[in-house]
């Protein structure tokens, strides 16, 4: 059974009202505007530590570990097991890295690293969350 479209809530407390398919929060133009605003506030990749040093670490790690540790498919991503990224004290430590294919990396990011507004989960109780658990919109 398909749910009927709902009116787009818009952004900045200004309703758009465009019919929007069920399961999507906003109409495409409003979502694009919101995404641009959120991306403008986010530091660029180099400022987050994904610089030349990280690119070299990533390339060397993928050369040594070409398969996804979860499913065995060819890996495209080098993931920080702790989710803290390359600026953390162990950000380039190979014991904190794992090779993942794109679907497995997306799944891990969404479920444990706090990606896309989801709550951050930790593997031990003495670690604080790495980012706010609230959605930005």
N, CA, C and O atoms as a DFTB+ gen file, in Angstrom:
548 C
 N C O
     1  1       0.844      -1.186       0.000
     2  2       0.000       0.000       0.000
     3  2       0.886       1.244       0.000
     4  3       1.792       1.357       0.826
     5  1       0.640       2.149      -0.891
     6  2       1.442       3.351      -1.032
     7  2       0.789       4.501      -0.266
     8  3      -0.419       4.726      -0.343
     9  1       1.621       5.208       0.463
    10  2       1.113       6.380       1.185
    11  2       0.979       7.548       0.207
    12  3       1.745       7.647      -0.751
    13  1       0.012       8.428       0.446
    14  2      -0.167       9.569      -0.458
    15  2       0.934      10.605      -0.252
    16  3       1.576      10.626       0.798
    17  1       1.156      11.465      -1.247
    18  2       2.136      12.546      -1.084
    19  2       1.740      13.468       0.068
    20  3       0.572      13.558       0.446
    21  1       2.740      14.144       0.607
    22  2       2.486      15.113       1.680
    23  2       3.015      16.464       1.231
    24  3       3.886      16.518       0.363
    25  1       2.511      17.564       1.801
    26  2       3.029      18.881       1.416
    27  2       4.439      19.090       1.966
    28  3       4.731      18.735       3.108
    29  1       5.289      19.661       1.152
    30  2       6.668      19.952       1.566
    31  2       6.640      20.985       2.687
    32  3       5.966      22.009       2.566
    33  1       7.378      20.725       3.801
    34  2       7.396      21.699       4.896
    35  2       8.251      22.919       4.585
    36  3       8.207      23.902       5.324
    37  1       9.027      22.877       3.509
    38  2       9.891      23.993       3.162
    39  2      11.090      24.084       4.095
    40  3      11.454      23.113       4.758
    41  1      11.696      25.264       4.136
    42  2      12.825      25.527       5.025
    43  2      12.609      26.887       5.678
    44  3      11.807      27.689       5.199
    45  1      13.312      27.143       6.754
    46  2      13.203      28.416       7.480
    47  2      11.767      28.716       7.922
    48  3      11.340      29.870       7.902
    49  1      11.027      27.684       8.317
    50  2       9.655      27.830       8.815
    51  2       8.720      28.454       7.789
    52  3       7.671      28.989       8.151
    53  1       9.091      28.391       6.509
    54  2       8.236      28.870       5.435
    55  2       7.761      27.669       4.641
    56  3       8.527      27.118       3.850
    57  1       6.512      27.245       4.833
    58  2       6.044      26.070       4.109
    59  2       6.088      26.267       2.604
    60  3       5.729      27.326       2.089
    61  1       6.529      25.242       1.917
    62  2       6.577      25.268       0.457
    63  2       5.242      24.792      -0.102
    64  3       4.661      25.414      -0.992
    65  1       4.763      23.655       0.453
    66  2       3.464      23.139       0.046
    67  2       3.469      22.266      -1.193
    68  3       2.434      21.696      -1.542
    69  1       4.606      22.143      -1.871
    70  2       4.680      21.297      -3.057
    71  2       4.402      19.849      -2.666
    72  3       4.966      19.364      -1.686
    73  1       3.543      19.144      -3.412
    74  2       3.318      17.731      -3.097
    75  2       4.631      16.946      -3.180
    76  3       5.338      16.998      -4.186
    77  1       4.936      16.229      -2.115
    78  2       6.195      15.503      -1.989
    79  2       5.899      14.032      -1.734
    80  3       5.060      13.712      -0.892
    81  1       6.576      13.123      -2.451
    82  2       6.306      11.695      -2.253
    83  2       6.545      11.271      -0.807
    84  3       7.433      11.788      -0.130
    85  1       5.742      10.329      -0.356
    86  2       5.922       9.771       0.984
    87  2       7.315       9.170       1.084
    88  3       7.808       8.566       0.131
    89  1       7.938       9.333       2.223
    90  2       9.275       8.801       2.435
    91  2      10.379       9.793       2.131
    92  3      11.545       9.514       2.411
    93  1      10.048      10.935       1.568
    94  2      11.035      11.991       1.340
    95  2      10.621      13.202       2.172
    96  3       9.444      13.561       2.198
    97  1      11.573      13.829       2.850
    98  2      11.198      14.909       3.767
    99  2      10.775      16.207       3.085
   100  3       9.924      16.931       3.601
   101  1      11.369      16.504       1.922
   102  2      11.112      17.778       1.248
   103  2      11.083      17.577      -0.260
   104  3      11.540      16.557      -0.776
   105  1      10.538      18.569      -0.955
   106  2      10.575      18.529      -2.415
   107  2      12.028      18.707      -2.864
   108  3      12.828      19.246      -2.099
   109  1      12.400      18.276      -4.073
   110  2      13.797      18.372      -4.512
   111  2      14.401      19.781      -4.437
   112  3      15.543      19.906      -3.995
   113  1      13.695      20.856      -4.846
   114  2      14.319      22.181      -4.727
   115  2      14.612      22.594      -3.278
   116  3      15.672      23.151      -2.994
   117  1      13.672      22.321      -2.362
   118  2      13.907      22.671      -0.953
   119  2      15.036      21.830      -0.373
   120  3      15.868      22.343       0.375
   121  1      15.072      20.533      -0.713
   122  2      16.138      19.669      -0.207
   123  2      17.493      20.124      -0.729
   124  3      18.475      20.116       0.013
   125  1      17.559      20.523      -1.999
   126  2      18.824      21.001      -2.574
   127  2      19.292      22.274      -1.873
   128  3      20.482      22.427      -1.596
   129  1      18.370      23.180      -1.586
   130  2      18.730      24.413      -0.876
   131  2      19.251      24.104       0.515
   132  3      20.258      24.668       0.943
   133  1      18.573      23.213       1.222
   134  2      19.005      22.847       2.569
   135  2      20.370      22.160       2.543
   136  3      21.222      22.445       3.385
   137  1      20.581      21.270       1.596
   138  2      21.866      20.571       1.476
   139  2      22.993      21.568       1.206
   140  3      24.065      21.464       1.802
   141  1      22.758      22.535       0.314
   142  2      23.781      23.558       0.032
   143  2      24.127      24.353       1.288
   144  3      25.299      24.635       1.539
   145  1      23.118      24.714       2.075
   146  2      23.367      25.468       3.307
   147  2      24.182      24.651       4.307
   148  3      25.125      25.161       4.912
   149  1      23.814      23.387       4.475
   150  2      24.544      22.540       5.422
   151  2      25.974      22.295       4.953
   152  3      26.903      22.313       5.761
   153  1      26.159      22.065       3.651
   154  2      27.501      21.841       3.118
   155  2      28.379      23.088       3.249
   156  3      29.587      22.974       3.453
   157  1      27.782      24.265       3.135
   158  2      28.544      25.504       3.248
   159  2      29.116      25.688       4.651
   160  3      30.158      26.321       4.823
   161  1      28.430      25.131       5.658
   162  2      28.913      25.251       7.040
   163  2      29.935      24.185       7.392
   164  3      30.648      24.325       8.386
   165  1      30.024      23.130       6.607
   166  2      30.919      22.016       6.911
   167  2      32.329      22.331       6.418
   168  3      32.491      22.810       5.296
   169  1      33.350      22.070       7.234
   170  2      34.724      22.299       6.772
   171  2      35.037      21.409       5.567
   172  3      34.473      20.325       5.415
   173  1      35.950      21.890       4.714
   174  2      36.299      21.085       3.547
   175  2      37.097      19.850       3.974
   176  3      37.521      19.732       5.124
   177  1      37.289      18.943       3.027
   178  2      37.930      17.666       3.333
   179  2      39.323      17.853       3.924
   180  3      39.676      17.175       4.889
   181  1      40.112      18.750       3.370
   182  2      41.474      18.966       3.879
   183  2      41.444      19.474       5.320
   184  3      42.268      19.065       6.137
   185  1      40.509      20.353       5.635
   186  2      40.402      20.872       6.999
   187  2      39.971      19.781       7.980
   188  3      40.241      19.884       9.176
   189  1      39.299      18.732       7.480
   190  2      38.889      17.621       8.323
   191  2      39.958      16.531       8.379
   192  3      39.739      15.480       8.982
   193  1      41.116      16.774       7.752
   194  2      42.227      15.841       7.833
   195  2      42.396      14.938       6.634
   196  3      43.338      14.146       6.595
   197  1      41.513      15.029       5.650
   198  2      41.612      14.183       4.462
   199  2      42.473      14.898       3.419
   200  3      41.992      15.305       2.362
   201  1      43.745      15.036       3.744
   202  2      44.705      15.778       2.946
   203  2      45.640      14.811       2.224
   204  3      45.345      13.620       2.119
   205  1      46.765      15.321       1.729
   206  2      47.719      14.486       0.997
   207  2      48.242      13.352       1.861
   208  3      48.405      12.231       1.380
   209  1      48.505      13.628       3.125
   210  2      48.983      12.561       4.010
   211  2      47.945      11.448       4.089
   212  3      48.296      10.270       4.022
   213  1      46.654      11.812       4.233
   214  2      45.613      10.789       4.291
   215  2      45.505      10.037       2.964
   216  3      45.347       8.816       2.951
   217  1      45.589      10.756       1.863
   218  2      45.503      10.087       0.555
   219  2      46.612       9.049       0.401
   220  3      46.386       7.973      -0.153
   221  1      47.797       9.366       0.886
   222  2      48.914       8.410       0.830
   223  2      48.658       7.211       1.750
   224  3      48.899       6.067       1.365
   225  1      48.168       7.479       2.971
   226  2      47.834       6.395       3.901
   227  2      46.759       5.501       3.295
   228  3      46.862       4.275       3.340
   229  1      45.738       6.115       2.732
   230  2      44.624       5.376       2.134
   231  2      45.098       4.497       0.981
   232  3      44.749       3.318       0.911
   233  1      45.888       5.065       0.084
   234  2      46.370       4.301      -1.079
   235  2      47.217       3.103      -0.640
   236  3      47.062       2.004      -1.171
   237  1      48.106       3.317       0.322
   238  2      48.955       2.225       0.796
   239  2      48.118       1.145       1.481
   240  3      48.368      -0.046       1.299
   241  1      47.125       1.562       2.269
   242  2      46.295       0.591       2.975
   243  2      45.458      -0.225       1.994
   244  3      45.355      -1.444       2.134
   245  1      44.857       0.438       0.999
   246  2      44.059      -0.288       0.008
   247  2      44.916      -1.234      -0.824
   248  3      44.455      -2.309      -1.210
   249  1      46.154      -0.847      -1.102
   250  2      47.050      -1.743      -1.849
   251  2      47.348      -3.003      -1.043
   252  3      47.455      -4.092      -1.606
   253  1      47.483      -2.855       0.273
   254  2      47.784      -3.996       1.136
   255  2      46.528      -4.796       1.521
   256  3      46.614      -5.988       1.817
   257  1      45.368      -4.132       1.514
   258  2      44.105      -4.764       1.930
   259  2      43.021      -4.415       0.902
   260  3      42.177      -3.562       1.174
   261  1      43.028      -5.057      -0.272
   262  2      42.117      -4.658      -1.347
   263  2      40.673      -5.134      -1.201
   264  3      39.809      -4.667      -1.943
   265  1      40.381      -6.036      -0.282
   266  2      39.029      -6.586      -0.159
   267  2      38.304      -6.030       1.063
   268  3      38.918      -5.763       2.096
   269  1      37.001      -5.860       0.930
   270  2      36.150      -5.415       2.028
   271  2      36.206      -6.443       3.155
   272  3      36.036      -7.639       2.918
   273  1      36.442      -5.979       4.372
   274  2      36.535      -6.896       5.511
   275  2      35.174      -7.476       5.879
   276  3      35.111      -8.481       6.588
   277  1      34.097      -6.875       5.422
   278  2      32.761      -7.350       5.754
   279  2      32.250      -8.393       4.763
   280  3      31.756      -9.447       5.163
   281  1      32.373      -8.091       3.453
   282  2      31.747      -8.974       2.464
   283  2      32.724      -9.571       1.448
   284  3      32.349     -10.467       0.692
   285  1      33.963      -9.092       1.418
   286  2      34.960      -9.637       0.501
   287  2      34.990      -9.014      -0.880
   288  3      35.850      -9.359      -1.691
   289  1      34.068      -8.102      -1.166
   290  2      34.075      -7.416      -2.464
   291  2      35.270      -6.465      -2.534
   292  3      35.868      -6.163      -1.501
   293  1      35.635      -5.980      -3.739
   294  2      36.729      -5.004      -3.825
   295  2      36.410      -3.765      -2.984
   296  3      35.308      -3.223      -3.059
   297  1      37.366      -3.332      -2.199
   298  2      37.169      -2.185      -1.306
   299  2      37.440      -0.879      -2.042
   300  3      38.336      -0.804      -2.883
   301  1      36.658       0.151      -1.718
   302  2      36.865       1.501      -2.239
   303  2      37.157       2.494      -1.123
   304  3      37.658       3.590      -1.375
   305  1      36.844       2.110       0.103
   306  2      36.976       3.031       1.229
   307  2      37.909       2.461       2.283
   308  3      37.950       1.252       2.512
   309  1      38.664       3.361       2.925
   310  2      39.434       2.996       4.110
   311  2      38.734       3.690       5.267
   312  3      38.676       4.918       5.329
   313  1      38.208       2.894       6.174
   314  2      37.380       3.372       7.268
   315  2      38.166       3.395       8.567
   316  3      38.975       2.507       8.835
   317  1      37.916       4.429       9.375
   318  2      38.468       4.483      10.726
   319  2      37.546       3.679      11.624
   320  3      36.374       4.023      11.779
   321  1      38.052       2.629      12.207
   322  2      37.239       1.744      13.029
   323  2      36.568       2.519      14.158
   324  3      35.398       2.285      14.460
   325  1      37.294       3.431      14.776
   326  2      36.713       4.204      15.876
   327  2      35.840       5.360      15.386
   328  3      35.178       6.012      16.194
   329  1      35.828       5.622      14.086
   330  2      34.996       6.671      13.514
   331  2      35.504       8.079      13.734
   332  3      34.824       9.038      13.369
   333  1      36.684       8.233      14.324
   334  2      37.168       9.562      14.689
   335  2      37.842      10.312      13.540
   336  3      37.953      11.536      13.620
   337  1      38.288       9.657      12.495
   338  2      38.883      10.337      11.349
   339  2      40.378      10.531      11.477
   340  3      40.975      10.188      12.498
   341  1      40.990      11.089      10.423
   342  2      42.443      11.194      10.371
   343  2      43.065      12.206      11.325
   344  3      44.273      12.150      11.556
   345  1      42.298      13.119      11.881
   346  2      42.868      14.094      12.818
   347  2      43.008      13.538      14.237
   348  3      43.660      14.150      15.083
   349  1      42.408      12.402      14.491
   350  2      42.510      11.778      15.814
   351  2      43.932      11.271      16.033
   352  3      44.668      11.078      15.065
   353  1      44.331      11.054      17.273
   354  2      45.695      10.583      17.545
   355  2      46.067       9.308      16.792
   356  3      47.227       9.133      16.420
   357  1      45.106       8.421      16.563
   358  2      45.408       7.190      15.830
   359  2      44.785       7.202      14.435
   360  3      44.445       6.147      13.899
   361  1      44.637       8.373      13.854
   362  2      43.994       8.536      12.554
   363  2      44.722       7.894      11.389
   364  3      44.104       7.583      10.371
   365  1      46.037       7.688      11.520
   366  2      46.822       7.049      10.457
   367  2      47.379       5.706      10.907
   368  3      48.180       5.097      10.199
   369  1      46.968       5.248      12.060
   370  2      47.418       3.968      12.609
   371  2      46.665       2.838      11.916
   372  3      45.438       2.779      11.994
   373  1      47.380       1.944      11.243
   374  2      46.747       0.877      10.476
   375  2      45.909      -0.056      11.349
   376  3      45.010      -0.725      10.839
   377  1      46.180      -0.115      12.636
   378  2      45.361      -0.978      13.498
   379  2      43.965      -0.381      13.713
   380  3      43.069      -1.065      14.208
   381  1      43.780       0.879      13.345
   382  2      42.491       1.544      13.462
   383  2      41.802       1.690      12.102
   384  3      40.795       2.388      11.994
   385  1      42.329       1.045      11.078
   386  2      41.773       1.165       9.731
   387  2      41.202      -0.169       9.270
   388  3      41.626      -1.232       9.722
   389  1      40.228      -0.093       8.358
   390  2      39.700      -1.295       7.722
   391  2      39.236      -0.931       6.314
   392  3      38.737       0.171       6.087
   393  1      39.401      -1.850       5.377
   394  2      38.945      -1.666       4.007
   395  2      37.482      -2.067       3.917
   396  3      37.084      -3.116       4.424
   397  1      36.681      -1.223       3.265
   398  2      35.263      -1.510       3.087
   399  2      34.825      -1.153       1.671
   400  3      35.330      -0.200       1.078
   401  1      33.875      -1.929       1.130
   402  2      33.250      -1.559      -0.138
   403  2      32.283      -0.408       0.160
   404  3      32.034      -0.087       1.322
   405  1      31.746       0.205      -0.883
   406  2      30.876       1.363      -0.670
   407  2      29.611       1.029       0.133
   408  3      29.304       1.747       1.085
   409  1      28.858      -0.043      -0.215
   410  2      27.657      -0.335       0.580
   411  2      27.965      -0.616       2.058
   412  3      27.244      -0.153       2.942
   413  1      29.028      -1.370       2.320
   414  2      29.362      -1.677       3.721
   415  2      29.827      -0.425       4.461
   416  3      29.521      -0.259       5.641
   417  1      30.565       0.458       3.781
   418  2      31.004       1.705       4.411
   419  2      29.809       2.592       4.733
   420  3      29.737       3.163       5.822
   421  1      28.872       2.714       3.798
   422  2      27.677       3.523       4.047
   423  2      26.882       2.967       5.221
   424  3      26.414       3.723       6.072
   425  1      26.733       1.663       5.267
   426  2      25.989       1.023       6.353
   427  2      26.668       1.295       7.691
   428  3      25.997       1.633       8.666
   429  1      27.986       1.151       7.748
   430  2      28.727       1.372       8.997
   431  2      28.633       2.837       9.419
   432  3      28.443       3.138      10.598
   433  1      28.766       3.744       8.452
   434  2      28.680       5.167       8.768
   435  2      27.316       5.518       9.346
   436  3      27.221       6.254      10.328
   437  1      26.272       4.993       8.738
   438  2      24.918       5.315       9.186
   439  2      24.569       4.687      10.524
   440  3      23.839       5.285      11.314
   441  1      25.075       3.504      10.786
   442  2      24.644       2.805      11.989
   443  2      25.540       3.021      13.202
   444  3      25.052       2.959      14.330
   445  1      26.836       3.273      13.009
   446  2      27.715       3.396      14.175
   447  2      28.468       4.705      14.272
   448  3      28.861       5.095      15.371
   449  1      28.687       5.405      13.159
   450  2      29.504       6.617      13.197
   451  2      28.704       7.901      13.310
   452  3      29.289       8.985      13.284
   453  1      27.396       7.818      13.434
   454  2      26.587       9.022      13.561
   455  2      26.340       9.715      12.243
   456  3      25.997      10.897      12.230
   457  1      26.504       9.017      11.129
   458  2      26.296       9.634       9.825
   459  2      24.837       9.909       9.539
   460  3      23.956       9.199      10.025
   461  1      24.582      10.924       8.761
   462  2      23.251      11.302       8.288
   463  2      22.287      11.556       9.432
   464  3      21.101      11.242       9.328
   465  1      22.787      12.122      10.523
   466  2      21.933      12.504      11.633
   467  2      21.573      11.398      12.592
   468  3      20.789      11.624      13.513
   469  1      22.116      10.206      12.411
   470  2      21.826       9.114      13.336
   471  2      22.680       9.260      14.596
   472  3      23.721       9.917      14.582
   473  1      22.234       8.655      15.656
   474  2      22.994       8.694      16.896
   475  2      24.301       7.940      16.748
   476  3      24.366       6.909      16.078
   477  1      25.333       8.459      17.374
   478  2      26.623       7.790      17.405
   479  2      26.555       6.664      18.412
   480  3      26.037       6.840      19.514
   481  1      27.073       5.513      18.040
   482  2      27.165       4.419      18.993
   483  2      28.631       4.181      19.291
   484  3      29.494       4.450      18.455
   485  1      28.909       3.683      20.471
   486  2      30.285       3.394      20.843
   487  2      30.377       1.937      21.236
   488  3      29.386       1.312      21.615
   489  1      31.583       1.405      21.141
   490  2      31.770       0.006      21.482
   491  2      32.109      -0.170      22.951
   492  3      31.999      -1.278      23.478
   493  1      32.518       0.898      23.625
   494  2      32.782       0.819      25.054
   495  2      32.023       1.936      25.739
   496  3      31.693       2.944      25.116
   497  1      31.748       1.759      27.018
   498  2      30.932       2.739      27.725
   499  2      31.717       3.949      28.206
   500  3      31.108       4.923      28.649
   501  1      33.038       3.928      28.138
   502  2      33.808       5.058      28.635
   503  2      34.128       6.085      27.544
   504  3      34.839       7.054      27.812
   505  1      33.625       5.898      26.329
   506  2      33.869       6.855      25.262
   507  2      32.681       7.791      25.122
   508  3      31.544       7.325      25.060
   509  1      32.911       9.110      25.071
   510  2      31.796      10.027      24.848
   511  2      31.403      10.012      23.375
   512  3      32.215       9.613      22.540
   513  1      30.184      10.435      23.024
   514  2      29.805      10.526      21.618
   515  2      30.743      11.478      20.881
   516  3      31.227      12.450      21.460
   517  1      30.998      11.198      19.615
   518  2      31.923      12.005      18.831
   519  2      31.264      13.187      18.147
   520  3      31.961      14.071      17.649
   521  1      29.947      13.224      18.109
   522  2      29.263      14.336      17.476
   523  2      27.856      14.441      18.056
   524  3      27.374      13.481      18.656
   525  1      27.193      15.565      17.897
   526  2      25.852      15.710      18.451
   527  2      24.921      14.664      17.870
   528  3      25.057      14.275      16.710
   529  1      23.978      14.212      18.676
   530  2      23.049      13.187      18.257
   531  2      21.781      13.768      17.647
   532  3      20.847      13.021      17.353
   533  1      21.726      15.077      17.452
   534  2      20.517      15.684      16.896
   535  2      20.687      15.910      15.400
   536  3      21.795      16.118      14.906
   537  1      19.580      15.864      14.702
   538  2      19.596      16.119      13.260
   539  2      19.717      17.620      13.033
   540  3      19.158      18.393      13.812
   541  1      20.425      18.062      11.998
   542  2      20.611      19.489      11.764
   543  2      19.376      20.159      11.166
   544  3      19.371      21.380      11.008
   545  1      18.336      19.408      10.831
   546  2      17.132      20.022      10.256
   547  2      15.904      19.329      10.752
   548  3      14.791      19.702      10.380
